[in-house]
Amino acid sequence: MYRMTEVELTDPALLALFAKLADALGHSQEQEPEKLSFEEAGLLLAVVAWHDGHAVGCGLLRREDANRAEIKRMYSSEPGVGSAMLHYLEQKARSQGFSSVLATARIINSKALNFYLHKGFKKCPSYGKYRYSSQTFSMEKPLN
């Protein structure tokens, strides 16, 4: 079982997991100087998953619009963590009144694409900063 904790964006465990995510995607944090801020980016929460005292996964939830929240920066280092993290983030989105969740993955990231599609996400029109990207695949899942 995993313990989920909501953290600040400056949390060392979260930053370490972001670095592992960047490494897994084949680029460094410096190559993506994205300045994350809860106020500026519409971020609602950041979550770290723990197992036996180790940070093993992370994810962010961001408001896209009044009805949709976006799941971002999902990463897991152990099997099962991604499913637990997704479930947690979907529950949080539902409790905040969102009717669906969005996710976008790079087309070359087949692991992420297959994960989201297996979890009930369906292709949707690109949104936000992904609107004009030919490198990404946007998905949406209703929260019933």
Residue pairs with C-beta under 8 A, 6 or more apart in sequence:
1 51
2 49
2 50
2 51
2 56
2 57
2 80
2 81
2 84
2 85
3 49
3 50
3 51
4 47
4 48
4 49
4 50
4 84
4 85
4 88
5 47
5 48
5 50
6 45
6 46
6 47
7 13
7 14
7 46
7 47
7 48
8 14
8 46
9 36
9 37
9 38
9 43
9 46
11 46
11 48
13 48
13 55
13 58
14 46
14 48
14 55
14 58
16 55
17 48
17 55
17 57
17 58
17 75
17 77
18 29
18 58
18 73
18 75
19 29
20 75
20 77
21 58
21 73
21 75
22 28
22 29
22 31
22 32
24 75
25 106
25 109
36 43
36 60
37 43
38 44
41 62
42 62
42 63
42 64
43 60
43 61
43 62
43 63
44 61
44 62
44 63
44 69
44 92
44 96
45 60
45 61
45 92
46 58
46 59
46 60
47 58
47 59
47 60
47 61
47 85
47 88
47 89
47 92
48 55
48 57
48 58
49 55
49 56
49 57
49 58
49 76
49 81
49 84
49 85
49 88
50 56
51 78
51 81
56 76
56 77
56 78
56 81
57 74
57 75
57 76
57 77
57 78
57 81
57 82
57 84
57 85
58 73
58 74
58 75
58 85
59 71
59 72
59 73
59 74
59 75
59 85
59 86
59 88
59 89
60 71
60 72
60 73
61 69
61 70
61 71
61 72
61 89
61 92
61 93
62 69
62 70
62 72
63 69
63 70
63 98
64 70
64 102
64 127
64 128
67 98
67 99
67 100
68 98
68 99
68 100
68 101
68 102
68 140
69 93
69 96
69 98
69 100
69 101
69 102
70 101
70 102
70 103
70 104
70 127
70 128
71 86
71 89
71 101
71 102
71 103
72 103
74 82
74 85
74 86
74 103
74 112
76 82
76 85
82 115
83 119
86 119
89 101
90 101
90 141
90 143
93 101
93 143
94 143
98 143
99 142
99 143
100 140
100 141
100 142
100 143
101 140
101 141
101 143
102 124
102 127
102 138
102 139
102 140
103 116
103 121
103 138
103 139
103 140
103 141
104 126
104 127
104 130
104 136
104 137
104 138
104 139
105 112
105 113
105 116
105 136
105 137
105 139
106 112
106 135
106 136
106 137
107 113
107 135
107 136
107 137
108 135
113 137
116 139
116 141
117 139
119 141
120 141
121 139
121 140
121 141
122 139
122 140
122 141
123 137
123 138
123 139
124 138
124 139
124 140
125 138
126 132
126 133
126 136
126 138
127 138
130 136
130 138
